[in-house]
Amino acid sequence: MNIVLHQPQIPPNTGNIARLCVATKTRLHLIRPLGFATDDATLRRAGLDYWQYLEIFYHENWEDFLKSHAESRLFFFSKKAKASYTSVEYREGDCLVFGSETQGLPESMLQRYADRLYGIPMWGETRSLNLSTSVGIVLYEALRQVHRGFTEFY
């Protein structure tokens, strides 16, 4: 699996997602510009001492990412989606794309990929879930499907 963060802004969220990626053997892709330096102490602290095990890729912009993943299946996640993340039939190698904590995915991406836009249902009074929480929810559903319910631990 691949987690793709489009212009993330908050270091601890990216650090938590990095740790999640290490725990699940998932590749992390960061699309620039980032709202922090990747040597940021907060980012490193959130990922603890797992950075050496992280398979991480940096892309200058969205088009740069697309060039290197032209054959990949892409799924986009936003609070503006109408379909649930559980309606996707995930496969190994899929790219799960999330927007920044403050802006979400750009409107141009929401329109361009409207047929592949999914969300996480929420019933309470909150505007949105934390980015690292959202990534965890979607990633574990994708892995549950691909690995048939995690009957074995890594």
N, C-alpha and C positions, 0 to 999 in steps of 0.2 A: 504494500500500500504506500501511497504518497500523500502527505499532508502538505498543502500549499497555502502559505499565508501571504495574502496580497497586502503589502505595505503595513505590516504590524507596527503598533505605536508604543506598546507598554512592555518593557523588558521582562517583568515577572511572568506575564502570560506566555511569552515566547519561551522563557526558561522552563515553565511547567510543561508546555507542549513538547519541548525538546526531551525532557525526561520521559514523557509518555511515549514518544517515538522510540527512544532507546528500549523501554520496557516491552514494546510491541514489535520491535524489529521493523519499524516504519521509517521511510525516508522523509526528511523535512526539507521543503523548498521555501526560501524566503525571497519575495519579490520586492526589489527596491523601488522607491526609497523607503528606508526603515526609519522609525522614529527614535532610534537609539544606535549606539555603536555596538558591534557584536562582541567587543571586549568589555562591555559595560559590566561592572561588578555585580549589579543587581540581576542582570541576565544570567551570569555565571552562577551566582548564589542560588537562584531558583532552579537551575539545572543540576546543582550540586557538583559532584565529581564525575558525572556521566558524560561530559562533553567529548571525551576521547573515544567514546563508543558510538557517538551520534553520526549518522550518515546525513550530512547537510550539504545543500547546494544553494548558491546565491545566483539570482538572475537580475540583470540590470533593469528589466521592465517586463510587462506582460508578454509582449511580442517575443522577447528573448526566451522566455519560458516556453511559449508555444512552439518555437523552432525546435527546441530540444525534446518536445513531447508531442509531436504532430500525430502520432499513432495512438496516443493514450486516450482512455475514456475519462472525461472530465465531468465532475458533478460539483455544483455550486450551492452554497448554503447561506441563507439570509432569513432574517425575521420577516421579510416582505414576501416570502414564498407562499404559495397556496398548497403545495403538495408536501407530504411528510417524508422525512429522511428514511423512514421504514418502508416506503414504497419502491425504493431502488433495489435492484438485484445486483449487488456488488460482486466484483471479480478481482482476483489478485492483480495488482498493478494499477488499479484505478487511482485517479488523482482527486482528492477531496479538497475543494478550494473554499477558503474562508477570507472574508474582508477584514479590514482593520477594526479595532475596538471602538474607535470614535466615529468612523464614517461607514463601516460596512463595506460591501462591494460597491464600486462605482456604478452609477445609473447606466452607463454604456454597457457594462458587463451584464447587468441584470436584464437589459433588453436583448442583448446579443445571445445570451444563453438561457432565455426564459423557459425553454423546453427542458432544461436540465437544472432547474432551480428548486431547491428543497429547504424545508425548515423543520424546526423542532417545536412541537406544540407546547404552548404555555397557556395556563388558565388563570393565573394570578394577575396582579396589578403591576407587575414589573415590565419595563420596556424591552429588556433583552437579558439573555444569559451571559455570563462571563465567557470570553472567547475560549479559554482553555477548557472550561466545562463543556462547551458546545463541541469542541474538537473531540474530547473524550467520549461523549455520547455517540456521536456519529462514527468515529473510528471503531469503537467496540462493537457497534452493530455490524459494520462492514466486516470486521474480523470474525464475528460470530457466524456470519453467513459463509464466508470463505473457508473457515476452519471448522465448520459444522458444530458450533457450540462450544469450542474450547474444551474438548474432553481431556486434553492433555495440556499441561503447563509446559512452557519452554524450558 
